[in-house]
Structures are given as C-alpha cells and as structure tokens.
Amino acid sequence: MGFEVKPVGLVRSPYRKNGEAPHQGRFSEEITEIEIFPEFEEGLRDIETCSH
C-alpha cells in the first residue's frame, strides 16, 4: 500500500524562507494569497463557520 501527497492549491508570498516571515503576520503590510485548485473548493465550502 502506498501514500501519495498532492497539493490542493498554491501560496503566493513575498517570503521565500521561514525565517523571513514575521511571527505575527497580521501586523505585516505584505500581501500573501492562497489559491485553492477548483477541484478542492467544494471541500472547503463554509470552512469559516468552523473554529478548528
């Protein structure tokens, strides 16, 4: 039996290394975008209604 990992989307960020990103991102002026591939959008519908 095997295990395969596939991406569900992309992250576009000005930070290229972990050490470059601020510890408290909400205080940064930089913009980071998360793009979810269309075939996975349904699985994330209404996710904002969940707390965890």
Summary of the structure (lengths in Angstrom):
residues: 52
radius of gyration: 14.6
end to end distance: 30.4
largest distance: 45.5
contacts: 60
relative contact order: 0.25
helix: 31%
strand: 15%
